[in-house]
Amino acid sequence: MQVDELLKPFPIKEFHPFPRALMGPGAHEMIGPEALKMGFKKTLVMTSGLRGTDIVHKIVESMKYHGLEVVVYDKVESNPKDYNVMDAVALYQDNKCDSFVSIGGGSSHDACKGARVSVAHDGRSVNEFEGFNMSENPNNPPHIAVSTTAGTGSETSWAYVITDTTTDPEQPHKYVAFDDASVTSLAIDDPVLYFDCPVDYTAQCGFDVLAHASEPYVSRLNFQPSLGNALHAIRLTAENLRAAVWNGQDLAGREGMMYAQYIAAQAFNSGGLGIIHSISHAVSAFYDTHHGLNNAIALPRVWAFNMAANYKRFADIADVMGIDTHGMTDVQAADAALAASIRLLRDVGIPERFVDVTADSYSKNRLGQGPTEYYTKAKTIKGDKADVARITNHVLGDACTPGNLRECTFETVSPVVDHCMNGDLDDLLS
């Protein structure tokens, strides 16, 4: 069922499946035993390599200790590319593997989900499965997803996001595939694995959580089973993100964000997203910037754009973000929620405009400095009219846009994109 079909009058709204999950400190030590119970024999591990940590080595050695054969693909890139997926598929087929384990954040999980779908269709290009439930064979290899970030929620959702590098380099394309067949077999969330996550990356992933939680709460889908999870995830993020960022060894903060990201993903899994994500997908398609960073920059602007369509929902968000809304009108409380989001962004040290993002402004992205042709084509963000136009056009074709609270046209969205590129956040508060 397509999103636009869900938005028709009197829709039948669809609740999508979640995988089984193991959550909490030490959960990653269960990977080997769980894999054996699930019948794994020869497993392809998909990861970015997690440079600067020994997480992949420890998990792989533990799997081997439990008698599993392991093949490692450690070249997954930020904003995973179609060639990452297809290289992993070839490795899986050449080594006659029977299962997958992904270790990392959303890039590793999304690439792995795409690889599983491709394997189930005899190695067809992952780009053929863009859209909603486009796979024809629901029986793909089992998959354990092990998260090392508190952000994406990909380990529990039915979505995966891939950058299609076969398109015109002047018009790159990053797409969302929603597919019930891509849901993992087992999710493992262990806050101990987050301790090595860099400060800036922790902050950016945290704003991915806030976007995942707030968008379904105000989505035009208005999916009631998602609303409670959405609000609670916002509350957990407001309460825990600062501690997780600035004291990375704080177990309570890390565990709070672990639950926040998991619950937020379960909210958007059936409750939908909006143009925070559409803008993020567009910007990373053109500039290969980090998804969480993009969401952080877009979020206050999109909240400001959407608020007039439902002040009450944004007033609810203010309440769970810790604002004392007693005596406030819904409009005043909504404004307070916007101010709280900007305060949080500034407190965790995230750049405020896309033109402020440079190659050395954050740790997890190479911005045109990587080894592949795709990176060398990455452009510098200028924020000029051409930038705004191409980003806006990409947004209007994104699968997340139909769920946005406020109707989106080129004329209404381009000022939002322009403000993301160049605007002063204080202008939103005046």
C-alpha positions in Angstrom: 0.0 0.0 0.0 1.4 3.4 -1.1 1.5 6.3 1.3 -0.8 8.4 -0.9 -3.3 5.5 -0.7 -3.2 5.6 3.1 -4.0 9.3 3.0 -7.3 9.0 1.2 -10.6 9.5 3.1 -11.5 6.7 5.4 -8.3 4.8 5.0 -7.4 1.4 6.3 -4.2 2.1 8.1 -1.5 -0.5 8.2 0.5 -1.7 11.2 3.9 -3.0 10.2 5.8 -5.8 11.9 8.6 -5.5 14.4 11.4 -8.1 15.0 12.2 -9.8 18.3 14.8 -7.8 20.2 17.3 -8.2 23.0 18.0 -4.9 24.8 20.3 -3.7 27.6 23.9 -3.8 28.8 25.6 -7.0 27.7 23.0 -7.9 25.1 25.7 -8.1 22.4 27.2 -11.2 24.1 24.2 -13.1 23.0 24.9 -12.8 19.3 26.7 -16.2 19.0 24.2 -18.3 20.9 21.3 -16.6 19.2 22.8 -17.1 15.8 23.2 -20.8 16.4 19.6 -21.1 17.6 18.5 -19.4 14.4 20.4 -21.9 12.3 23.3 -19.7 11.2 26.3 -21.6 9.8 28.2 -19.2 7.5 27.5 -15.6 8.1 28.3 -12.4 6.2 29.0 -9.6 8.6 28.2 -6.1 7.1 29.7 -3.1 8.8 31.5 0.2 8.2 34.5 -1.2 10.1 33.8 1.2 13.0 37.3 2.7 12.8 38.9 3.4 16.2 37.1 0.7 18.0 37.5 -3.1 18.4 33.7 -3.8 18.4 33.7 -5.7 15.1 36.7 -7.8 16.0 35.2 -8.8 19.4 31.9 -9.7 17.9 33.4 -11.7 15.0 35.7 -13.6 17.3 32.8 -14.4 19.6 30.9 -15.7 16.7 33.8 -17.9 15.7 34.2 -19.1 19.2 30.6 -20.4 19.0 31.5 -22.4 15.9 30.2 -20.0 13.2 32.0 -19.3 10.0 32.3 -15.6 9.3 32.9 -13.5 6.2 33.4 -9.8 6.8 32.3 -6.9 4.5 33.5 -3.8 6.2 33.2 -1.1 3.5 29.7 0.2 4.1 29.8 3.9 3.7 27.8 6.7 5.3 24.5 7.1 3.3 25.0 3.6 2.0 25.5 3.3 -1.7 24.0 0.8 -4.1 27.5 -0.5 -4.9 28.1 -1.2 -1.2 25.0 -3.4 -1.2 25.8 -5.2 -4.5 29.5 -5.8 -3.5 28.2 -7.4 -0.3 25.7 -9.5 -2.3 28.5 -10.8 -4.5 30.6 -11.7 -1.5 27.7 -13.5 0.1 27.0 -15.5 -3.0 30.7 -16.3 -3.7 31.2 -17.6 -0.2 27.9 -19.5 -0.1 26.8 -17.8 3.1 23.4 -18.4 4.7 22.8 -15.5 7.0 23.7 -11.9 7.8 24.8 -9.9 10.8 25.0 -6.1 10.6 27.1 -4.1 13.1 26.9 -0.4 13.3 24.3 2.3 12.8 21.7 2.9 10.1 24.1 2.7 7.2 25.2 -0.9 8.1 21.7 -2.0 8.8 20.1 -0.4 5.7 22.8 -1.8 3.4 22.3 -5.2 4.9 18.5 -5.1 4.5 19.0 -4.2 0.9 21.5 -7.0 0.4 19.1 -9.5 1.8 16.3 -8.4 -0.5 18.7 -8.6 -3.5 19.9 -12.1 -2.5 16.3 -13.3 -2.3 15.9 -12.2 -5.9 19.1 -13.8 -7.3 21.3 -10.8 -7.0 19.1 -8.3 -8.8 20.1 -4.7 -8.3 18.9 -3.2 -5.0 17.7 -0.2 -6.9 14.9 -2.2 -8.4 13.2 -2.4 -5.0 12.7 1.3 -4.4 9.2 2.0 -3.2 6.6 0.1 -1.1 6.8 -3.7 -0.7 8.4 -4.1 -4.1 10.1 -7.4 -3.3 8.4 -10.5 -4.7 10.1 -13.1 -2.6 9.5 -12.6 1.2 11.9 -15.4 2.1 15.2 -13.7 2.4 18.2 -14.8 4.6 18.0 -14.3 8.4 19.5 -11.2 9.8 20.7 -10.1 13.3 21.2 -6.3 13.5 23.5 -5.1 16.2 23.3 -1.3 16.9 26.3 0.7 17.9 24.5 4.1 17.7 21.3 5.5 19.3 19.8 6.9 16.2 18.4 5.2 13.2 16.0 2.5 14.6 16.7 0.6 11.4 17.1 -2.6 13.4 13.4 -2.6 14.2 11.8 -0.8 11.2 10.6 -1.9 7.8 12.5 0.9 6.0 16.0 1.1 4.4 17.6 4.0 2.6 20.0 3.7 -0.3 21.9 6.2 -2.5 21.5 5.3 -6.2 24.8 6.2 -7.8 23.7 5.1 -11.3 21.8 8.3 -11.9 23.0 11.5 -13.5 25.7 12.9 -11.1 24.0 16.2 -11.5 20.8 14.7 -10.2 21.7 12.1 -7.6 19.0 10.1 -6.0 18.6 8.8 -2.4 15.5 6.8 -1.9 13.6 5.0 0.9 12.5 1.4 0.3 9.7 0.3 2.7 9.4 -3.5 2.7 8.0 -5.8 5.3 10.3 -8.5 4.0 13.3 -6.4 5.0 12.5 -6.4 8.7 15.4 -8.0 10.6 15.1 -11.4 12.3 16.6 -10.1 15.6 17.5 -6.7 16.9 20.2 -6.3 19.5 20.6 -3.0 21.3 23.3 -2.7 23.9 24.2 0.7 25.3 27.7 -0.5 26.2 28.5 -0.5 22.5 27.6 3.2 22.3 30.5 4.2 24.7 32.9 4.6 21.7 30.5 6.8 19.7 32.1 10.2 19.1 30.5 13.3 20.7 29.3 14.9 17.4 28.0 11.7 16.0 26.1 11.0 19.2 24.5 14.4 19.0 23.5 14.0 15.3 22.1 10.5 15.9 20.1 11.9 18.8 18.4 14.4 16.5 17.6 11.6 14.1 15.7 10.2 17.1 13.9 13.5 17.7 12.9 13.6 14.0 11.7 10.0 14.1 9.6 10.7 17.1 8.2 14.1 16.3 7.2 13.4 12.6 4.8 10.6 13.3 3.3 12.5 16.2 2.3 15.3 13.8 1.9 13.2 10.6 -1.2 13.5 8.6 -1.5 9.8 8.9 -2.5 10.4 12.5 -1.9 6.7 13.3 -3.2 6.3 16.9 -1.0 3.3 17.9 2.1 5.3 17.1 1.3 8.5 19.1 2.2 7.2 22.6 5.5 5.8 21.5 6.3 9.1 19.6 5.7 11.3 22.7 7.6 9.0 25.0 10.6 8.9 22.7 10.6 12.7 22.6 10.6 12.8 26.4 13.5 10.3 26.6 15.5 12.3 24.1 15.0 15.6 25.9 16.0 13.9 29.2 19.0 11.9 28.0 20.7 13.3 24.9 22.8 16.0 26.7 24.2 13.4 29.1 24.9 10.9 26.3 26.7 13.5 24.2 28.8 15.2 26.9 29.4 12.2 29.2 29.6 9.3 26.8 30.3 6.8 29.6 27.1 7.7 31.3 25.2 4.4 31.2 21.9 6.0 32.2 22.1 8.5 29.4 23.2 6.0 26.8 20.5 3.5 27.9 17.9 6.3 27.8 18.8 7.1 24.2 18.9 3.4 23.3 15.2 3.1 24.3 14.4 6.5 22.7 15.7 5.5 19.3 14.0 2.1 19.4 10.7 3.5 20.5 10.9 6.3 18.0 11.5 3.9 15.1 8.5 1.9 16.2 6.4 5.1 16.1 7.4 6.0 12.5 7.3 2.4 11.4 3.5 2.7 10.9 3.0 6.4 11.8 4.9 7.9 8.9 7.5 10.6 8.5 7.6 14.0 6.8 9.9 16.6 5.2 12.5 16.7 7.9 13.5 13.3 6.5 12.8 14.4 2.9 15.2 17.3 3.2 17.8 15.1 4.9 17.6 12.5 2.1 18.0 15.3 -0.6 20.9 17.0 1.1 22.8 13.8 1.6 22.1 12.7 -2.0 23.8 15.8 -3.3 26.5 16.4 -0.6 26.9 13.0 1.2 26.4 14.7 4.5 25.4 12.7 7.6 21.6 11.9 7.9 21.4 12.8 11.6 23.1 16.1 11.0 20.8 16.9 8.2 17.8 16.1 10.3 19.1 18.3 13.1 19.4 21.3 10.8 16.1 20.7 9.1 14.0 19.9 12.3 13.4 23.5 13.7 12.6 24.9 10.3 10.1 22.1 9.5 8.5 22.4 13.0 8.0 26.1 12.3 6.6 25.3 8.9 4.1 22.7 10.2 3.0 24.2 13.5 0.1 26.3 12.2 -1.5 23.1 10.9 -1.8 21.6 14.4 -0.6 23.8 17.3 -2.1 21.3 19.8 0.3 18.5 18.8 3.3 20.8 19.1 2.0 22.0 22.5 2.1 18.3 23.6 5.7 18.1 22.4 6.6 21.1 24.6 5.1 19.4 27.6 7.2 16.2 27.2 10.3 18.3 26.5 10.1 19.6 30.0 8.4 22.9 29.4 5.9 24.1 32.0 3.0 24.8 29.7 0.4 25.6 32.4 -1.3 28.9 31.5 0.0 28.8 28.0 -2.2 28.7 24.9 -1.5 26.0 22.4 0.2 28.6 20.2 2.5 29.7 23.0 3.3 26.2 24.0 4.1 25.2 20.4 6.5 28.2 20.2 8.1 27.0 23.4 8.6 23.5 21.8 10.4 25.1 18.9 12.6 27.1 21.2 13.4 23.9 23.2 14.5 22.1 20.0 16.8 25.0 19.1 18.2 25.1 22.7 18.9 21.3 22.5 20.6 21.6 19.1 22.9 24.4 20.4 23.5 22.5 23.7 24.9 19.5 21.9 27.0 21.6 19.5 25.4 20.9 16.1 26.0 23.3 13.1 22.9 25.5 12.6 22.9 25.9 8.8 23.9 23.7 5.9 26.4 26.3 4.7 28.2 25.9 8.0 28.9 22.2 7.3 32.5 21.7 6.2 34.8 18.7 5.8 36.3 19.2 9.3 33.1 20.2 11.1 32.2 16.6 12.1 33.9 13.3 12.4 31.9 10.6 10.5 31.8 11.9 6.9 34.4 12.4 4.3 32.7 15.0 2.1 34.4 14.3 -1.2 37.7 13.0 0.3 36.9 9.3 0.0 38.3 6.6 -2.3 35.3 6.3 -4.7 34.1 8.2 -7.7 30.9 9.0 -5.9 32.7 11.0 -3.2 34.8 12.9 -5.7 31.6 14.1 -7.3 30.2 15.4 -4.0 29.7 19.2 -4.3 30.3 21.9 -1.8 27.1 23.3 -0.2 26.7 26.9 -1.5 23.1 27.6 -0.5 22.4 29.5 -3.7 19.2 29.5 -5.7 20.4 26.4 -7.7 21.1 24.5 -4.5 17.7 25.4 -3.1 15.9 24.4 -6.3 17.5 21.0 -6.7 17.0 20.1 -3.0 13.4 21.2 -3.1 12.7 19.1 -6.2 14.2 16.1 -4.6 12.1 16.7 -1.5 8.9 16.8 -3.5 9.7 13.3 -5.0 10.6 11.7 -1.6 8.5 8.9 -0.2 8.3 10.6 3.2 6.8 13.8 1.9 3.2 12.7 1.5 3.0 12.1 5.3 4.0 15.6 6.1 1.5 17.5 8.3 1.3 20.5 5.9 0.8 20.3 2.2 4.0 20.6 0.2 4.5 22.4 -3.1 7.6 23.9 -4.6 6.4 27.4 -3.5 5.9 26.4 0.1 8.9 24.1 0.6 11.6 26.1 -1.2 11.7 28.9 1.6 12.1 26.1 4.2 15.0 24.7 2.3 16.5 28.1 1.8 16.3 28.8 5.5 18.0 25.4 6.2 20.8 26.5 3.9 21.2 30.1 5.0 18.8 31.2 7.7 19.4 32.3 11.3 17.5 30.1 13.8 16.8 33.1 16.0 14.6 34.4 13.2 12.2 31.4 13.9 11.7 32.7 17.5 10.9 36.3 16.7 
